[in-house]
Amino acid sequence: MSNTTRASASFTAMQDEQLLDAIGPALSRLRRRTPGSSKDLARNVLLNVIYDAPDGITVGEVAVEMGYLQSAASRLISACIAEGLVRRAADQSDGRRTVLELTEDGENERRRYATAQRRAYEEITHDWSTEDRLQFARLALRYSNDSAAYSRGRNAPTARDDTS
């Protein structure tokens, strides 16, 4: 019996609650095991956060989205600006607001990293059926979209926040 078959059998044998309890640590392991260095991972997350905000995103909004202190997000952003991956720009709808945008090099780096991630996904899942690979991809994308909406709802100011 292969390691994959053994692992699949152990997941099947898990009780529903055990399976649901295991998902958080599994998602954490996925993030830690992404190809590249920790610098690449942080940079990739930043580039994707900016890419996912077509109307622009501020340093503070990046910090919230990434779960970083604003000072740490600012250092990462400054490094990416110095590397020519990100630029600051005036918000076209509010000139007082400065937003971050990807440069052409930043978009190329984001795509390069996405290609490496796809290659890793294909290698990791090479002995999965095509149906399982596609179903997992669909569910992972659905989870990603739903978690983004969940995060926006949790980070939205409440009436109580406005009265301080």
Helices and strands as residue ranges (DSSP letters): H 3-13, H 16-32, H 38-51, H 59-66, H 70-82, E 86-90, E 98-102, H 104-124, H 130-155, H 159-162
